[in-house]
Amino acid sequence: MSKTPPSSAKKAVKEPRQLKAGKYRSFRLQKTIKTGESTIPGVFKLMRGALGVLVKNWKVFGGVILIYCVLNLLLVQSFNGTNGGNSLDQTKANLESMNSGPFSSILSSAALFVYMASSSGNVNSTTAGAYQLMLTVITSLVLIWVLREVYAGKKVRVRDGFYWGMYPLVPFILVVGLALVQLFPVILGGYMYNMVTQGIAASGPEMALWVVLFALLALLSMFMLAATLFAIYIVCLPNVTPMVAIHSAQELVRYRRWTVIRKVLFLPVFLLIVAALVIVPLIFFAPVVANVTFLFTTVIGLPVIHSYMYRLYRELL
């Protein structure tokens, strides 16, 4: 006949003690929570892999880029009313006449590139702006669908992307709309800083205060966008609603939001440096060719952006 074990024996067979999982709270100072997950690859490895996917599948991506480029020329540039390289050449000559010295041409070319980069999204017509937005949304949906199929090891055609990539149009637009709302802090900060630079606050300490305020508002926008940018790719999956995509994206970047922000910020810096290395010499030697090349680089930039972001999204899974 078995005897009932004493109470001390019952305590001895209890499950081992487990540490309570850390809880993350935004905008609070706390110790770093280690999740034990694999580290995200470096930015250069991510970019190398993103460019490798585009090069390996150059036919399908080249076809999408070609269609996007032709439609951009017909629907955006034709309504935009720009006169191309003649205006660029004349502006370059005016800048060189205002500046003297051995490096005046180089400095003028660099200044023109900065101007071209800062005004690349501006259009002179409401019709051109509407077409540009429509083309960007449609091409983005096509590129996301093609990237998902390519990573799945499937063979796709250009027309397949335009046929089957359009079904999440409404959820995609809703998530993009949320991303635009989250840009409001940095837009507000830029507007206030612009007013300050026009003479509202002239002293050094006041200017520094407004710069800090603008930086904090920009940081707030980046903090919110760190998750929403990946919701854009999640919402393109079958039967995924915008709210599900947003919650999934938030879980995706949990505990590693600032790491993700650093890797996302690398992308515009990389594209700007590469474009400068190509465009500035062309502005110096051939302004007409530089204008056309700059337009082509803006078209190429869209698939590079989506390829890099999609690869980063996959590394976060």
N, C-alpha and C positions, 0 to 999 in steps of 0.2 A: 504494500500500500504506500503510495507516494505521499510525501509530506509537502505541505504548502510552504513555498520559500518565504523566508522572512522578509520584512519590509526593506531591509538594507539590500537584499539581493534584487528586489524589484527595481530599486533605484539604480543599481549597477547595470541593468540591461536597457536602460533608456537610450534613446538615439543620441548621437554625439551632438554637442552644442554647435550651433551654426551662428556665424556673425550676420547681423542684420544688414541687408543691402543698402548702400548709400542712396540718398535721395537728392536729386539735382533741383536747385531753385535758381531761376534766371536772375541776373543782376544782383547777386549776393556773393560776398567773399566767403569762400569755403575751400576745403582741401580738394585736390584733384581726385576724381573718382576713377579708379582703374577698372576697365571693363573686361580686360583679358582678351580683347579681340585683336585680330591681326592688324598691323599698321597699314596705313594707306600709302601706296607708292609715292615717290617724289614727283614733283611737277614735271621735270624733264622726261621721266619715264612715262608719265601719263600722256604728255604731248607726243612723244615718240610713238607710243602705241596708237594714239588717235590719228596721227598722220599716216601711220602704217596701214590702218584700216581703209583710209581714203585712197591710198596709192594702190593697195591690193585689189580694190574693187573700183578701179578708176573708170571703168566703162559706165556703170550705173550712176555713180556720183557725177561723172563728167556730163552725162546726159541731163541730169537734174540741174546742174550748174548752167549748162547751155540754155535750157528752157528758161530758167530764171533770169539769165543775162539778157536774152532776147526780149522777154516780156518787160524787163526793167527799162530797156532802151525805148521800147515802143510806148509803154504806158506811163512811165515816170519821167524819163529824161526828155521826151518829146513835149510834155506839158510843163516841164520845169523851166524851159526857156533859157538855158545857159549857153554861152557861146564858146565854151571849151578852152582850148589852148591859147586863143588869141587874147582873151582876158587875162589868163595866167601870165603870158609873156609880157603884156603891158604892165601888169602889177609888179612883176619882177623888175622891169626896167625902172619903174618909179621908185621902188625901194632902193635900188642900187644908186640912183641919182641922189637920194636923200642921205645915204651913208657913204662914207669914204674910208679907204683903207684897203689893205691887201686881202682881207677876209670878208669884204662887203658882199660879194656874190654868194659865198657859202652861207653867211648869216641870213641873207635875203631868202635863199632857197629853204633854209631851215624854218624861217618865219612863215613862209608860204605853206610849207607842209603842215605846220601847227594850225594854220588857218583852215586849210583843207580838211584836216582831221576833225577840228572842232565844229565845222559847218557841214560835215558829210551827211548828217541826218536832216538838214534843213531843206525845205522845198519852197519854191516861189508860187505854187499853185495849190489850192485846196484839192483839186482833182488829182494832182500828182501825189499829194500826201495820202489820199484815200487809196489810190492804187498801190503805193509803196507799202502801206500797212497790210493790204489784202495779199499782196505777193509774199510778204515776209511770213505771214501766218500760214499760207498754203504751202510754201516751200519748207517751212519748219516742220509741218505735219508730215510732208513727204520724206524729209530727211530722217525724222525720228522713226518712221515706219521702216524705212530701208535699213537703218542702223540696227533696229531690233531683229529684222530678218537675217541680216548679214551675220550678226553675232550668234544667231541660232544655227548657222551653217547652211542656210537655204540660199538657193540661187534665185535672184529677183531681176526683174526688168524695170526699166524706167517707168513705163506706163502702169505697172503694178502699184508703184508708190502713189501715183496720182489717182488710181482707182480705189485702192483699199486704205490709203492713209488718211482719207477725209472724214471717216466716220466719227472720230471724237472731236469734231470741230467745236461744238457748243461747250462741252466740258473744258476743252483746251482754252477757249476764249475766257471762260469764267476764272480759271486759275491765273491766266495772264492778267486779267483785270485785277485780281487780288494783288499780284506782284506790282502793278502800277500804283495801287493804293499804298502799298508799303514803301514806295519811293517818295511819298509825300513829304516825310521829314527832311530828306536831303534836298528836295526841290525847294522847300520852305527855307532851309538854311542857305541855299545858294541865292535865293531871292533877297533875303535879308542882308547877306554879305555883299551882294551887288549894290544894294542901297547904301551900305556903309562906305564902300569904296568911292561912291559918287559924292561924298562930302558930309554925310550925316555925322560921322564920328571921325575926327581928323587926328586925334592924338594916338601915340603909340600904344599905350595900355588899352585903350578902347578898341583899337584894331585887333590887338591880340585876343581880347575877350571875345570878339565876334568870330575870330578864326577858331577859337576853342569851341564855341557854340556850334559852328558849322561842322566841325569834326565830330562832335558828339551826336549831332543829328544824322550825319552820314553813317556813323557807327551803328546807330539804332536801325536805320534802313538795312544795312548789311546784315545785322543780326537777324532780322525778320526774313530777309530774302534768302538766307542760307538754306532754309528748308523749302521755301516756295519754289525756288529754281528747280529742285528735283521733283516737286509735285507736277511740274509741267511734263516730265517724262513718264511719271507714274500714271497720270490721268489718261495717257494714250493707250494704256493696256485695255484689253476687252473688259467690259462690264465694271469699270471703275468710275465711281462718282467723284466730283471735285472734293467733297468733304473727306472721303476715304483717302484720296490721294494726298491731301494736305496733312491728315493725321499720320499717314504712313511716312511721309517725308520728314515730319518732325521726329518720329521715332528713329528714322534713318540717321539723322545728324545728332542725336542725343549724345551727350558727353564729349563730342568732338566737333562742335559747331565752329569754334575758332580755328581749328585745323582746316576745316572745309573752307572757311572764309579766306584763309591765306592761299589755298590752292585755286580758288575761284578768282581772286584778285590777280594771280599770276597771268591769267589768260589775256586780259586787255593790255597788260604791260608787254607781254610777249608779242602780241599782234602789232602793237604800236611800234615796237623796236624794229620788227621785221619790215613793216611798211616803210619806216623811215630810211632803212638801209637801201630799199629799192627806189623809193620815190625821190628822195632828196638829190641823189646824183642825176636823176632824169630831169628834175626841175632846173638843175644847174646847166645841163647840156642841151636838153630838148624839151621845153615846156609843153609843146603840143602832145608829145608822146606821154609825158608825165600825167597829163589830165586823163587820158584814156586808160593808162595803167592804174591810176588811183581808183577809177571806177571799177576796173576788173578786180582789184584787190578787195574792195568792199563786197563784191559779189562772192569771191572766194572765202571771205571771212565767215560767212554764215555757216557753210558746212564744217569749217574748222571748229567753230564755236560749239556746234551741236555734237560733233564727234568727240571733242575733249570733255564736254559736260556729261555726255552719255557714258563715256568710259569711267569718269569719276563716279558717276551714279552706280555703275556696276561694281566698282571697287568697294563701295559702301555697303553693298548687300551682304 
